[in-house]
């Protein structure tokens, strides 16, 4: 059971990277988004469902991870990055490679920079502080993705269904 918890908390081991575990852990979210892209127009709904499940599973995993590490918010706990990234890319049905990469860069930017509301939320104790700052970073990235989508009106840049080649 501990092995399963560790695999979930570290996004399949990606969070165990000695360098930039949050960035590597976010790649787990990219892989999930890519897999969900095959659901076509159902992508936003499936992504939202995965986010809810991961959040519900992630709350007790934060407590378990903190006990295992002996301190709060261990760097290898990256399920929160996966959740935040999926929120950032969730509105596109289904995403192209460009939209997956843009969402990755935007989410990491806000997660690392931590503008004021994100930093304040991160100060909350326990699972909420660990998870909700990444949720808000994902929402910031989502807002930027929406602006990019409005500025670049050709949907083939963002959505596979509109792409003439129909693939990543």
Order of alpha helices (4+ residues) and beta strands (2+ residues): alpha-alpha-alpha-alpha-alpha-alpha-alpha
